Amino acid sequence: MPSEPLFDAHCDTVLRVLDENADFLGQAPTTHIDLPRLRDAGVRAQIFACFVLAERYPGEEAQRLSELLDTLDGMVASSGGELRIARTASALRDAFAGGPIAAIVGMEGADPLEGRAYNLRAWSERGVRNVIFAWKDNPFRARPSGGTRR
């Protein structure tokens, strides 16, 4: 175990658990990360990416994100108290003080927001604390203006 606790800013484990039935509690190489490897590496906080791309789930982006969040909730419930959704700074401080590993919910790509930043409120209530707004096809990505950039 490392001498310093770690914060890992990205993994695709939730996608693998939902789509491939990967085993989060065992050491499964297809999960990206699993509970035993989080523990062994000294990870105290992990951002779990919940990636939804509109071109893969047209019109079902919110439903897909909800399924991913339900999957992460199930991973937390099955962890025996070793993992918890971090909704506050105090949950992070607790994790780094030896409490449960902080699972930070990340929305990778803002497609489930349906082009309206206001919709983030509902996802925040579900635990989302990290958002990568710009991704391939959503309204939040940068678009060339046609003019010269400086």
Rosetta silent file (secondary structure, phi, psi, omega in degrees, C-alpha in Angstrom):
SEQUENCE: MPSEPLFDAHCDTVLRVLDENADFLGQAPTTHIDLPRLRDAGVRAQIFACFVLAERYPGEEAQRLSELLDTLDGMVASSGGELRIARTASALRDAFAGGPIAAIVGMEGADPLEGRAYNLRAWSERGVRNVIFAWKDNPFRARPSGGTRR
SCORE:     score description
SCORE:     0.000 S_00000001
   1 L     0.000  137.035  179.667    0.000    0.000    0.000 S_00000001
   2 L   -63.403  155.167 -179.617    1.331    3.450   -0.857 S_00000001
   3 L   -73.134  -25.561  179.288    2.469    5.669    1.984 S_00000001
   4 L  -111.483  140.514  177.209    0.162    8.487    0.818 S_00000001
   5 L   -68.596  151.638 -175.544   -3.561    8.086    0.134 S_00000001
   6 E  -113.573  152.395  171.918   -4.634    8.503   -3.475 S_00000001
   7 E  -121.378  115.593  179.783   -7.416   10.316   -5.324 S_00000001
   8 E  -102.641  125.500 -170.747   -8.162    8.759   -8.733 S_00000001
   9 L   -90.872    3.206  178.271  -10.015   11.102  -11.071 S_00000001
  10 L  -167.927  135.112  165.908  -11.493    8.613  -13.555 S_00000001
  11 L  -153.992  153.581  179.256  -12.582    5.023  -14.048 S_00000001
  12 L  -102.599   23.671 -174.876  -15.162    3.333  -16.279 S_00000001
  13 H   -59.090  -41.595 -177.824  -16.054    0.679  -13.725 S_00000001
  14 H   -60.704  -41.757  177.060  -19.755    1.546  -13.470 S_00000001
  15 H   -60.311  -42.667 -178.066  -20.159    1.056  -17.224 S_00000001
  16 H   -68.682  -37.414  178.783  -18.412   -2.315  -17.029 S_00000001
  17 H   -66.496  -44.789 -178.901  -20.510   -3.474  -14.082 S_00000001
  18 H   -69.820  -50.782 -171.202  -23.764   -2.481  -15.815 S_00000001
  19 H   -83.505  -28.071 -175.033  -22.970   -3.540  -19.382 S_00000001
  20 H  -118.119    2.745 -178.037  -20.685   -6.523  -18.820 S_00000001
  21 L    56.192   36.178  179.118  -21.819   -7.695  -15.381 S_00000001
  22 L   -65.050  151.527 -176.024  -18.231   -7.205  -14.175 S_00000001
  23 L   -92.923  103.049  179.803  -17.522   -8.150  -10.565 S_00000001
  24 L   -70.370  -27.992 -176.364  -16.763   -5.023   -8.511 S_00000001
  25 L   -84.028  -19.892  179.131  -16.188   -7.019   -5.318 S_00000001
  26 L  -107.200  177.461  178.535  -13.648   -9.413   -6.826 S_00000001
  27 L   -90.314   92.673 -179.528  -10.498   -8.811   -8.804 S_00000001
  28 L  -111.292  118.684 -175.509  -11.875   -8.682  -12.324 S_00000001
  29 H   -62.138  -18.455 -177.865   -9.512   -7.252  -14.948 S_00000001
  30 H   -86.317   -2.372 -175.243  -12.401   -5.861  -17.024 S_00000001
  31 H   -84.864   -7.974 -170.239  -13.703   -3.510  -14.330 S_00000001
  32 L    79.144  -59.557  175.626  -10.987   -0.820  -14.670 S_00000001
  33 L  -145.903  153.178  177.077  -10.874   -0.836  -10.865 S_00000001
  34 L  -137.623  171.435 -175.624  -12.544   -2.980   -8.247 S_00000001
  35 H   -59.351  -45.548  178.453  -12.917   -2.808   -4.488 S_00000001
  36 H   -60.230  -38.959 -179.813   -9.909   -5.024   -3.660 S_00000001
  37 H   -74.341  -32.551  173.064   -7.626   -2.982   -5.935 S_00000001
  38 H   -59.503  -48.384 -179.000   -8.956    0.330   -4.567 S_00000001
  39 H   -61.205  -50.036 -176.270   -8.155   -0.914   -1.086 S_00000001
  40 H   -64.246  -32.987 -178.311   -4.732   -2.338   -2.018 S_00000001
  41 H   -82.973  -10.112 -178.667   -3.659    0.834   -3.859 S_00000001
  42 L    79.642   22.660  178.032   -4.639    3.110   -1.006 S_00000001
  43 E   -71.863  126.146 -179.894   -7.249    4.982   -3.041 S_00000001
  44 E  -106.336  -18.466  177.213   -9.351    7.093   -0.676 S_00000001
  45 E  -145.272  134.612 -176.566  -11.444    8.887   -3.318 S_00000001
  46 E  -135.178  125.686  171.701  -12.484    7.653   -6.747 S_00000001
  47 E   -85.674  120.460  177.751  -14.429    9.477   -9.449 S_00000001
  48 E   -97.355  110.117 -178.569  -16.724    6.932  -11.081 S_00000001
  49 E   -72.149  131.237  172.826  -17.502    8.093  -14.620 S_00000001
  50 E  -115.533   96.252 -170.164  -21.094    7.691  -15.728 S_00000001
  51 E   -98.560  124.894  176.774  -20.754    8.184  -19.474 S_00000001
  52 L  -132.549  122.684  179.227  -23.775    8.698  -21.697 S_00000001
  53 L  -112.559  123.813 -175.775  -23.408    9.624  -25.348 S_00000001
  54 L   -55.831  -35.707 -178.258  -26.585   10.766  -27.139 S_00000001
  55 L   -67.232  -23.162  176.406  -25.639    9.036  -30.374 S_00000001
  56 L   -88.057  -29.249 -176.334  -25.634    5.694  -28.517 S_00000001
  57 L  -131.674   56.899 -175.326  -28.798    6.373  -26.476 S_00000001
  58 L   -60.004  126.628  179.945  -30.830    8.906  -28.506 S_00000001
  59 L    76.228   -3.010 -177.592  -33.771   10.182  -26.473 S_00000001
  60 L  -123.338   19.710 -174.936  -32.821    7.891  -23.589 S_00000001
  61 H   -60.890  -44.784 -179.180  -29.882    9.808  -22.136 S_00000001
  62 H   -66.020  -40.222  178.835  -31.554   10.536  -18.789 S_00000001
  63 H   -63.466  -42.532  179.775  -32.753    6.943  -18.449 S_00000001
  64 H   -63.768  -43.737  178.216  -29.267    5.611  -19.173 S_00000001
  65 H   -62.535  -40.808  177.879  -27.680    7.932  -16.591 S_00000001
  66 H   -60.245  -40.709  177.322  -30.265    6.843  -14.041 S_00000001
  67 H   -62.910  -41.033  178.263  -29.361    3.189  -14.735 S_00000001
  68 H   -64.730  -42.474  178.857  -25.674    3.983  -14.219 S_00000001
  69 H   -65.692  -39.007  175.566  -26.403    5.781  -10.949 S_00000001
  70 H   -61.748  -39.287  178.051  -28.531    2.854   -9.771 S_00000001
  71 H   -63.003  -45.674  178.425  -25.614    0.551  -10.600 S_00000001
  72 H   -63.347  -40.416  175.700  -23.208    2.672   -8.576 S_00000001
  73 H   -58.211  -40.207  177.343  -25.689    2.713   -5.680 S_00000001
  74 H   -65.803  -37.270  177.365  -25.708   -1.102   -5.869 S_00000001
  75 H   -63.520  -42.843  178.348  -21.909   -1.207   -5.823 S_00000001
  76 H   -63.215  -46.805 -178.537  -21.909    0.959   -2.692 S_00000001
  77 H   -61.166  -34.677 -177.918  -24.583   -1.185   -1.029 S_00000001
  78 H   -83.563   -4.879 -173.949  -22.628   -4.370   -1.755 S_00000001
  79 L   -79.990   -3.326 -179.292  -19.339   -2.958   -0.425 S_00000001
  80 L    65.538   30.070  178.417  -20.063   -3.752    3.223 S_00000001
  81 L    86.165    2.774 -179.468  -19.566   -0.122    4.205 S_00000001
  82 L   -82.320  -14.741 -176.624  -16.151    0.224    2.538 S_00000001
  83 E  -135.828  139.328  174.546  -17.441    2.618   -0.142 S_00000001
  84 E  -145.421  151.510  177.327  -19.913    5.499    0.043 S_00000001
  85 E   -68.306  126.528  179.331  -21.175    8.199   -2.267 S_00000001
  86 L   -93.764  113.229  179.253  -19.384   11.434   -1.397 S_00000001
  87 L  -106.909  -11.534 -175.091  -21.804   14.345   -1.539 S_00000001
  88 L  -138.760  162.552  175.121  -19.881   16.765    0.676 S_00000001
  89 H   -61.713  -34.127 -179.762  -16.355   17.897    1.465 S_00000001
  90 H   -65.824  -30.500  176.169  -16.729   16.305    4.892 S_00000001
  91 H   -66.337  -36.289  176.185  -17.257   12.905    3.220 S_00000001
  92 H   -68.490  -44.396  178.267  -13.916   13.398    1.453 S_00000001
  93 H   -60.293  -41.987  178.846  -12.192   14.431    4.662 S_00000001
  94 H   -61.844  -42.298  179.480  -13.655   11.370    6.367 S_00000001
  95 H   -61.311  -43.815 -178.598  -12.392    9.100    3.560 S_00000001
  96 H   -74.761  -13.024  175.139   -8.860   10.494    3.849 S_00000001
  97 L   -93.206    4.798  177.227   -9.032   10.052    7.629 S_00000001
  98 L   108.275    2.029  176.919   -9.676    6.323    7.173 S_00000001
  99 L   -75.032 -168.542  179.539  -13.443    6.239    6.685 S_00000001
 100 L   -57.762  147.887  175.835  -15.169    4.598    3.726 S_00000001
 101 E   -59.494  133.815 -178.814  -13.657    5.206    0.295 S_00000001
 102 E   -82.847  118.626  173.991  -15.339    8.243   -1.258 S_00000001
 103 E   -95.627  110.863  179.517  -17.186    7.441   -4.472 S_00000001
 104 E   -97.787  125.957 -176.386  -17.546   10.681   -6.384 S_00000001
 105 E   -84.021  121.510  178.885  -20.197   10.524   -9.067 S_00000001
 106 E  -112.169  131.558  172.560  -19.016   11.885  -12.397 S_00000001
 107 E   -97.678  106.724 -178.903  -21.219   12.691  -15.374 S_00000001
 108 E   -92.061  108.335 -171.399  -18.917   12.244  -18.354 S_00000001
 109 L    88.301  136.614 -174.541  -20.521   14.229  -21.134 S_00000001
 110 L  -100.392   22.062 -178.841  -23.519   16.395  -20.390 S_00000001
 111 H   -55.898  -37.975  178.915  -25.935   14.743  -22.809 S_00000001
 112 H   -65.346  -11.779  177.028  -28.384   13.816  -19.998 S_00000001
 113 H   -78.413   -9.349  177.076  -28.791   17.550  -19.291 S_00000001
 114 L    54.897   36.598  176.941  -30.648   17.806  -22.615 S_00000001
 115 L    77.323    4.795 -177.706  -28.939   21.103  -23.416 S_00000001
 116 L  -122.340  112.735 -179.910  -30.204   22.829  -20.261 S_00000001
 117 H   -57.662  -30.488 -179.913  -27.759   23.536  -17.424 S_00000001
 118 H   -57.114  -31.082 -178.497  -30.748   23.831  -15.082 S_00000001
 119 H   -65.019  -13.364  177.495  -31.260   20.052  -15.374 S_00000001
 120 H   -62.454  -27.569 -179.536  -28.050   19.585  -13.417 S_00000001
 121 H   -54.969  -47.908 -179.058  -30.035   20.278  -10.246 S_00000001
 122 H   -64.152  -39.354  179.681  -31.883   16.948  -10.446 S_00000001
 123 H   -71.670  -31.533  174.407  -28.680   15.016  -11.129 S_00000001
 124 H   -61.916  -38.927  177.040  -26.976   16.760   -8.230 S_00000001
 125 H   -64.025  -26.287  176.482  -29.744   15.442   -6.001 S_00000001
 126 L   -84.324   -3.681  175.658  -28.827   11.947   -7.242 S_00000001
 127 L   113.706   -5.453 -179.916  -25.210   12.523   -6.161 S_00000001
 128 E   -63.096  126.774  179.277  -23.469   13.886   -9.273 S_00000001
 129 E  -127.151   -8.457 -179.170  -20.584   16.099   -8.150 S_00000001
 130 E  -133.916  128.707  179.882  -18.276   16.097  -11.170 S_00000001
 131 E  -130.990  128.245  169.699  -19.334   16.978  -14.715 S_00000001
 132 E   -99.665   96.336 -172.813  -17.315   16.901  -17.900 S_00000001
 133 L   -64.889  -48.218 -173.629  -19.600   19.160  -19.897 S_00000001
 134 L   -87.423  118.531  174.429  -17.914   19.053  -23.278 S_00000001
 135 L  -150.016  149.098 -173.075  -17.966   15.728  -25.021 S_00000001
 136 L    -5.175  -58.493 -165.336  -18.315   14.827  -28.680 S_00000001
 137 L  -125.592   12.177 -175.129  -21.957   15.652  -29.460 S_00000001
 138 L   -96.801  164.361 -176.170  -23.639   17.674  -26.743 S_00000001
 139 L   -65.549  -10.929 -178.103  -24.733   21.326  -26.782 S_00000001
 140 L   -90.940   -7.029 -178.961  -22.057   22.281  -24.231 S_00000001
 141 L   -75.968  154.456 -179.855  -19.096   21.431  -26.441 S_00000001
 142 L   -69.532  143.117  177.215  -17.187   24.237  -28.128 S_00000001
 143 L  -123.868  138.509  176.576  -18.140   25.024  -31.692 S_00000001
 144 L   -61.520  138.233 -178.240  -15.990   26.858  -34.184 S_00000001
 145 L   -85.459  -10.753 -175.883  -17.357   30.340  -34.753 S_00000001
 146 L    89.452  -15.715  179.400  -16.164   30.482  -38.335 S_00000001
 147 L   -95.450  178.709  178.482  -13.972   33.440  -37.428 S_00000001
 148 L   -81.760  130.689  177.986  -10.319   33.622  -36.617 S_00000001
 149 L   -89.569  143.496  177.716   -9.423   32.600  -33.082 S_00000001
 150 L  -111.130    0.000    0.000   -6.847   34.575  -31.187 S_00000001
